[in-house]
């Protein structure tokens, strides 16, 4: 929630993934985005190429400085918008100014990746500690149907932009896919993702579902359905199921063998295990962990549980 005396700053918001976060809204007055995604929680709108009447850098910096003094436990400063933050015209200058204030805090941007092919955007984002980019679709047809972009935005330029950015960016790069039934959650779409995603070098790939009322009639997937979808991705990909509040949980019973087989195919975080496994299965999981049948591994800043990690390490070394 935005603080009443700030126009551009909201939060702090506690996040299991990023910690206590203060958000910076670069389009505080209204939705201004070059996409009109089917699943967007904001009202439908015509895509735009630029943010109209953007808040001045000095105003944002002044409000951020005051908010950090008010909330000294802030762990991450997140650039976002009622739309797309990279449309902000003075993005690199703002990131430089935030860098002067952040101290030991981390910086993060949540972007739809639409401008990642631009050299000036790559240069600006390279100064952040974490970059999270949406990549909902592996094909142009899916992209046009689901993300409904401005006509000048093309998927192949986004993909090549991510590749270029990854080659020069050594910090945390996260990709996010919001799965929509019948569009990008099909077997054909996932097969196309399996061809595309290994070429992008993401530290982590989050898959999620609708968690708030969307702009258009899009149904959420259950957590169990998301897990089944995750099983279809290439096991070498660092897939993480983003457990959202709107997801319908469906806990199931797993035997010891089923637990080990599941974790061999797709490592899971503890949050995912608690959401997917019933009470008895969770007890069996912890027993297998204590017996050394299950291993731990940090991937993209998250702790995953799986099997065969040590063999993978020996094989790659």
C-alpha positions as CSV (number, residue, x, y, z in Angstrom):
1,X,0.0,0.0,0.0
2,X,1.2,3.5,-0.8
3,X,2.1,5.7,2.1
4,X,-0.4,8.7,2.2
5,X,2.3,11.3,2.0
6,X,4.3,9.8,-0.8
7,X,3.2,9.9,-4.5
8,X,5.8,7.4,-5.8
9,X,6.8,5.2,-2.9
10,X,4.7,2.3,-1.5
11,X,5.3,-0.4,1.1
12,X,7.2,-1.7,2.8
13,X,6.0,-5.1,1.5
14,X,7.4,-8.3,3.1
15,X,8.4,-10.9,0.5
16,X,9.8,-14.4,1.2
17,X,11.8,-14.1,-2.0
18,X,13.3,-10.6,-1.8
19,X,12.8,-9.5,1.9
20,X,11.3,-6.3,3.1
21,X,10.8,-4.2,-0.1
22,X,10.0,-0.5,-0.7
23,X,8.4,0.0,-4.1
24,X,8.9,2.9,-6.5
25,X,6.0,3.5,-8.8
26,X,7.2,5.3,-11.9
27,X,3.7,5.8,-13.2
28,X,1.7,6.7,-10.1
29,X,-1.2,8.5,-11.7
30,X,-2.6,5.8,-14.0
31,X,-1.7,2.6,-15.9
32,X,0.8,3.4,-18.7
33,X,2.1,0.3,-20.4
34,X,3.1,-0.9,-23.8
35,X,1.3,-4.2,-23.1
36,X,-2.4,-4.9,-22.3
37,X,-2.0,-8.4,-20.9
38,X,-5.1,-10.6,-20.5
39,X,-4.2,-11.3,-16.9
40,X,-3.3,-7.8,-15.8
41,X,-4.9,-6.8,-12.5
42,X,-5.2,-3.2,-13.8
43,X,-8.0,-2.0,-16.0
44,X,-7.8,-2.7,-19.8
45,X,-6.0,0.1,-21.6
46,X,-4.5,1.0,-24.9
47,X,-0.8,0.3,-25.0
48,X,1.5,3.3,-25.0
49,X,5.1,4.0,-26.0
50,X,6.0,6.4,-23.2
51,X,4.9,7.5,-19.7
52,X,3.0,10.7,-19.8
53,X,3.9,13.3,-17.1
54,X,6.5,11.1,-15.3
55,X,7.4,12.1,-11.8
56,X,10.7,14.0,-11.7
57,X,13.8,12.2,-10.5
58,X,14.3,14.7,-7.7
59,X,10.8,14.0,-6.3
60,X,11.4,10.3,-6.4
61,X,14.8,10.5,-4.7
62,X,13.4,12.9,-2.0
63,X,10.5,10.6,-1.2
64,X,12.7,7.5,-1.2
65,X,15.2,9.1,1.2
66,X,12.4,10.0,3.6
67,X,10.8,6.6,3.3
68,X,14.2,4.8,4.0
69,X,14.6,6.9,7.1
70,X,11.0,5.9,8.1
71,X,11.6,2.2,7.3
72,X,15.2,1.5,8.1
73,X,14.6,-2.3,7.9
74,X,14.1,-2.1,4.2
75,X,16.1,-4.8,2.4
76,X,15.3,-4.1,-1.2
77,X,14.3,-1.1,-3.3
78,X,12.0,-2.2,-6.2
79,X,11.4,-0.3,-9.4
80,X,8.0,-1.0,-10.8
81,X,5.0,1.0,-12.2
82,X,1.3,1.0,-13.0
83,X,2.6,-0.3,-16.3
84,X,6.1,-0.7,-17.5
85,X,8.9,0.9,-15.5
86,X,11.5,0.9,-18.4
87,X,9.3,3.5,-20.2
88,X,10.4,6.0,-17.6
89,X,12.5,8.5,-19.5
90,X,15.3,9.1,-16.9
91,X,15.7,5.6,-15.8
92,X,19.5,5.4,-15.7
93,X,19.8,8.7,-13.9
94,X,17.2,7.5,-11.3
95,X,19.1,4.2,-10.8
96,X,22.3,6.1,-10.3
97,X,20.7,8.3,-7.7
98,X,19.1,5.3,-5.9
99,X,22.6,3.7,-5.9
100,X,23.8,6.7,-3.9
101,X,21.1,6.1,-1.3
102,X,20.8,2.4,-1.0
103,X,23.7,1.5,1.2
104,X,23.7,-2.3,1.7
105,X,20.2,-2.7,0.4
106,X,19.6,-4.5,-2.9
107,X,17.9,-3.0,-6.0
108,X,15.4,-4.8,-8.2
109,X,13.3,-4.0,-11.3
110,X,10.1,-5.8,-12.4
111,X,9.9,-5.4,-16.1
112,X,7.9,-6.9,-19.0
113,X,11.2,-7.0,-21.0
114,X,9.7,-5.1,-23.9
115,X,12.6,-2.6,-24.1
116,X,15.5,-5.0,-23.1
117,X,16.9,-4.9,-26.7
118,X,17.7,-1.2,-26.3
119,X,21.4,-0.5,-25.4
120,X,20.4,2.4,-23.0
121,X,18.0,0.1,-21.1
122,X,20.6,-2.7,-20.9
123,X,23.1,-0.2,-19.5
124,X,20.7,1.1,-16.9
125,X,19.5,-2.3,-15.7
126,X,23.1,-3.6,-15.5
127,X,23.5,-1.3,-12.5
128,X,20.8,-3.1,-10.5
129,X,21.4,-6.1,-8.2
130,X,18.5,-8.1,-9.6
131,X,16.5,-7.9,-12.8
132,X,13.2,-9.8,-13.2
133,X,11.8,-9.9,-16.7
134,X,8.5,-11.4,-17.9
135,X,8.6,-13.8,-20.8
136,X,5.1,-15.2,-21.1
137,X,5.4,-16.7,-24.6
138,X,7.8,-18.6,-26.7
139,X,6.1,-17.8,-30.1
140,X,4.9,-14.5,-31.7
141,X,1.4,-15.9,-32.0
142,X,1.1,-16.6,-28.3
143,X,2.8,-13.2,-27.5
144,X,0.2,-11.3,-29.5
145,X,-2.7,-13.2,-28.0
146,X,-1.6,-13.1,-24.3
147,X,0.5,-10.0,-23.8
148,X,-1.3,-7.8,-26.4
149,X,1.7,-5.5,-27.0
150,X,2.1,-2.2,-28.8
151,X,2.6,-3.0,-32.5
152,X,6.2,-2.0,-32.5
153,X,7.2,-4.5,-29.8
154,X,8.3,-7.8,-31.3
155,X,9.1,-11.1,-29.4
156,X,12.3,-11.9,-31.4
157,X,13.8,-8.5,-30.3
158,X,12.9,-9.2,-26.7
159,X,14.5,-12.7,-26.8
160,X,17.7,-11.4,-28.5
161,X,17.8,-8.5,-26.0
162,X,17.7,-10.9,-23.1
163,X,20.5,-12.9,-24.6
164,X,22.6,-9.8,-25.1
165,X,21.9,-8.5,-21.6
166,X,22.8,-11.8,-20.0
167,X,26.2,-11.9,-21.7
168,X,27.2,-8.7,-19.9
169,X,25.2,-9.0,-16.7
170,X,26.7,-11.2,-13.9
171,X,24.2,-10.6,-11.2
172,X,20.7,-12.2,-10.6
173,X,18.5,-12.5,-13.7
174,X,15.1,-14.0,-13.2
175,X,12.5,-14.7,-15.8
176,X,8.8,-14.9,-15.0
177,X,6.1,-16.8,-17.0
178,X,2.5,-16.4,-16.0
179,X,0.7,-19.5,-17.2
180,X,-2.7,-19.1,-18.8
181,X,-4.7,-22.3,-19.7
182,X,-5.1,-22.8,-23.5
183,X,-2.5,-20.2,-24.4
184,X,1.0,-20.7,-23.0
185,X,0.3,-23.7,-20.8
186,X,-0.2,-26.2,-23.6
187,X,2.2,-29.0,-24.4
188,X,3.1,-27.2,-27.7
189,X,4.0,-24.0,-25.9
190,X,6.0,-25.8,-23.2
191,X,8.0,-27.7,-25.9
192,X,8.8,-24.3,-27.5
193,X,9.8,-22.9,-24.1
194,X,12.1,-25.9,-23.7
195,X,13.9,-24.9,-27.0
196,X,14.1,-21.3,-26.1
197,X,14.8,-21.0,-22.3
198,X,18.1,-22.8,-22.2
199,X,19.6,-20.2,-24.5
200,X,18.8,-17.3,-22.2
201,X,20.9,-18.2,-19.1
202,X,18.4,-17.1,-16.4
203,X,19.4,-17.8,-12.8
204,X,15.8,-18.7,-12.0
205,X,12.6,-19.1,-14.0
206,X,9.4,-18.4,-12.0
207,X,6.1,-19.9,-13.3
208,X,2.9,-18.6,-11.7
209,X,-0.8,-18.1,-12.3
210,X,-3.5,-15.3,-11.9
211,X,-3.7,-14.3,-8.3
212,X,-5.9,-11.2,-8.5
213,X,-9.0,-10.3,-10.6
214,X,-7.7,-9.9,-14.1
215,X,-8.6,-7.4,-16.8
216,X,-10.1,-10.1,-19.0
217,X,-11.8,-13.5,-18.3
218,X,-8.7,-15.6,-17.5
219,X,-8.9,-18.5,-15.0
220,X,-6.2,-19.3,-12.5
221,X,-4.5,-22.6,-12.4
222,X,-4.3,-24.7,-9.2
223,X,-1.0,-25.2,-7.6
224,X,-1.2,-28.9,-8.4
225,X,-1.7,-28.0,-12.1
226,X,1.3,-25.6,-12.0
227,X,3.4,-28.5,-10.5
228,X,2.2,-30.8,-13.4
229,X,3.2,-28.1,-15.9
230,X,6.6,-27.7,-14.2
231,X,7.3,-31.4,-14.7
232,X,7.0,-30.9,-18.5
233,X,9.9,-28.3,-18.6
234,X,13.4,-29.4,-19.3
235,X,14.8,-30.8,-15.9
236,X,18.0,-28.7,-16.5
237,X,16.0,-25.5,-16.3
238,X,15.9,-23.7,-12.9
239,X,12.1,-23.7,-12.7
240,X,10.4,-22.3,-9.5
241,X,6.7,-22.4,-8.9
242,X,5.7,-19.0,-7.7
243,X,3.0,-19.8,-5.1
244,X,0.5,-17.0,-5.3
245,X,-2.4,-16.3,-2.9
246,X,-5.0,-16.9,-5.6
247,X,-3.7,-20.4,-6.5
248,X,-6.0,-23.2,-5.5
249,X,-4.0,-25.6,-3.3
250,X,-4.5,-29.3,-3.6
251,X,-2.3,-31.3,-1.2
252,X,-1.6,-34.9,-2.2
253,X,-0.2,-38.0,-0.5
254,X,3.2,-39.2,-1.7
255,X,5.1,-42.4,-0.9
256,X,8.8,-42.4,-0.3
257,X,9.5,-43.5,-3.9
258,X,7.0,-40.9,-5.2
259,X,8.8,-38.2,-3.2
260,X,12.2,-39.1,-4.6
261,X,10.9,-39.5,-8.1
262,X,9.2,-36.1,-8.0
263,X,12.3,-34.4,-6.6
264,X,14.5,-36.1,-9.2
265,X,12.4,-34.8,-12.0
266,X,11.8,-31.3,-10.5
267,X,13.6,-29.9,-7.4
268,X,11.2,-28.0,-5.2
269,X,11.5,-25.3,-2.5
270,X,10.2,-25.9,1.0
271,X,7.2,-23.6,0.3
272,X,6.3,-25.7,-2.7
273,X,6.6,-28.9,-0.7
274,X,4.4,-27.6,2.1
275,X,1.8,-26.5,-0.5
276,X,1.8,-29.8,-2.5
277,X,2.5,-32.5,0.1
278,X,-0.1,-33.5,2.7
279,X,1.0,-33.8,6.4
280,X,2.1,-37.4,6.2
281,X,4.1,-36.8,3.0
282,X,5.9,-33.8,4.6
283,X,6.9,-36.1,7.5
284,X,8.3,-38.6,5.0
285,X,10.1,-35.9,3.1
286,X,11.9,-34.7,6.3
287,X,12.8,-38.3,7.2
288,X,14.3,-38.8,3.7
289,X,16.2,-35.5,4.1
290,X,17.6,-36.6,7.5
291,X,18.7,-40.0,5.9
292,X,20.6,-38.2,3.2
293,X,18.3,-39.3,0.4
294,X,17.5,-35.7,-0.5
295,X,20.0,-32.9,-1.1
296,X,19.9,-29.1,-0.9
297,X,21.0,-26.7,-3.5
298,X,20.9,-22.9,-3.8
299,X,19.6,-21.8,-7.3
300,X,18.9,-18.1,-8.1
301,X,18.8,-17.2,-4.4
302,X,16.3,-19.9,-3.4
303,X,17.0,-23.2,-1.6
304,X,15.8,-26.2,-3.6
305,X,15.5,-29.8,-2.5
306,X,16.2,-32.6,-5.0
307,X,18.2,-35.6,-5.8
308,X,21.3,-36.1,-7.9
309,X,22.8,-32.6,-7.3
310,X,26.2,-34.1,-6.3
311,X,26.3,-36.2,-9.5
312,X,25.4,-33.2,-11.6
313,X,28.3,-31.3,-10.0
314,X,30.8,-34.1,-10.6
315,X,29.6,-34.5,-14.2
316,X,30.0,-30.8,-15.0
317,X,33.4,-30.5,-13.3
